Amino acid sequence: MVRRKYGKKEILLAGGCILLAIGTLTFYIWQQSVLISLGYDSSELERGKARLEEDIRRLETEKASLLALDKVERIARDELHLSSPRQDQIIYEGLTPAEAK
């Protein structure tokens, strides 16, 4: 059996093909890892967005309950010990007292 000798050109061509294949596989693996990382980041951001939307709904409900007129009046009377104004303490702007009644 005679062993064939490879020339410089054939060895360089085979080495180049091997390096090209390794480079392509390396790029493909890197690309896939980046995509997986972006997927994890995206899902984490979506969970954060959902938490913030829930906080917004909770805070809007709390705001509505705090701004309810009956609650404001109850706090003014019970906690701040305020009372309704007397007639002489009321100032009408743009109206005379007779027109306001």
C-alpha positions as CSV (number, residue, x, y, z in Angstrom):
1,M,0.0,0.0,0.0
2,V,1.4,3.3,-1.1
3,R,0.8,6.3,1.0
4,R,-0.2,9.5,-0.9
5,K,1.8,12.7,0.0
6,Y,-0.2,15.9,0.4
7,G,1.3,19.1,-1.0
8,K,1.4,22.4,0.8
9,K,-1.5,23.7,-1.2
10,E,-3.8,20.8,-0.2
11,I,-2.8,21.0,3.5
12,L,-3.4,24.8,3.6
13,L,-6.8,24.3,1.9
14,A,-7.8,21.6,4.4
15,G,-6.6,23.7,7.3
16,G,-8.5,26.7,6.0
17,C,-11.7,24.7,5.6
18,I,-11.3,23.3,9.2
19,L,-10.7,26.9,10.5
20,L,-13.7,28.1,8.6
21,A,-15.9,25.4,10.0
22,I,-14.6,26.0,13.6
23,G,-15.2,29.8,13.1
24,T,-18.7,29.2,11.8
25,L,-19.6,26.9,14.7
26,T,-18.1,29.3,17.2
27,F,-20.2,32.1,15.8
28,Y,-23.4,30.0,15.8
29,I,-22.9,29.0,19.4
30,W,-22.2,32.6,20.4
31,Q,-25.3,33.8,18.6
32,Q,-27.5,31.2,20.3
33,S,-26.1,32.1,23.7
34,V,-26.8,35.8,23.1
35,L,-30.4,34.9,22.0
36,I,-31.0,32.9,25.1
37,S,-29.6,35.7,27.3
38,L,-31.9,38.2,25.5
39,G,-34.8,35.9,26.1
40,Y,-34.1,35.8,29.8
41,D,-33.7,39.6,29.9
42,S,-36.9,40.1,28.1
43,S,-38.9,37.8,30.4
44,E,-37.4,39.5,33.4
45,L,-38.4,42.9,32.0
46,E,-41.9,41.7,31.3
47,R,-42.2,40.5,34.9
48,G,-41.0,43.9,36.1
49,K,-43.5,45.6,33.9
50,A,-46.4,43.4,35.3
51,R,-45.3,44.3,38.8
52,L,-45.2,48.0,38.0
53,E,-48.7,47.9,36.4
54,E,-50.0,46.1,39.5
55,D,-48.4,48.8,41.6
56,I,-50.0,51.5,39.5
57,R,-53.5,49.9,39.8
58,R,-53.0,49.6,43.6
59,L,-51.8,53.2,44.0
60,E,-54.7,54.5,41.8
61,T,-57.2,52.7,44.0
62,E,-55.5,54.1,47.1
63,K,-55.5,57.6,45.6
64,A,-59.2,57.3,44.8
65,S,-60.1,56.1,48.3
66,L,-58.0,58.9,49.9
67,L,-59.6,61.6,47.7
68,A,-63.2,60.4,48.4
69,L,-65.0,63.5,49.7
70,D,-66.7,61.7,52.6
71,K,-63.3,60.4,53.8
72,V,-61.7,63.8,53.5
73,E,-64.6,65.3,55.4
74,R,-64.4,62.6,58.1
75,I,-60.7,63.1,58.5
76,A,-61.1,66.9,58.7
77,R,-63.8,66.6,61.4
78,D,-62.5,63.7,63.5
79,E,-58.7,63.9,63.2
80,L,-58.1,67.6,62.5
81,H,-61.1,68.8,64.6
82,L,-62.3,71.2,61.9
83,S,-65.9,72.4,61.6
84,S,-68.1,73.8,58.9
85,P,-67.5,77.5,58.2
86,R,-69.8,80.1,59.6
87,Q,-71.7,82.3,57.1
88,D,-69.5,85.3,57.8
89,Q,-66.4,83.3,57.0
90,I,-67.5,82.4,53.5
91,I,-66.1,84.6,50.7
92,Y,-67.9,84.6,47.4
93,E,-65.8,85.4,44.3
94,G,-67.7,86.7,41.3
95,L,-71.1,86.4,43.1
96,T,-72.9,88.4,45.7
97,P,-74.1,86.5,48.8
98,A,-77.7,86.9,47.6
99,E,-76.8,85.3,44.2
100,A,-74.9,82.4,45.9
101,K,-78.0,81.3,47.9
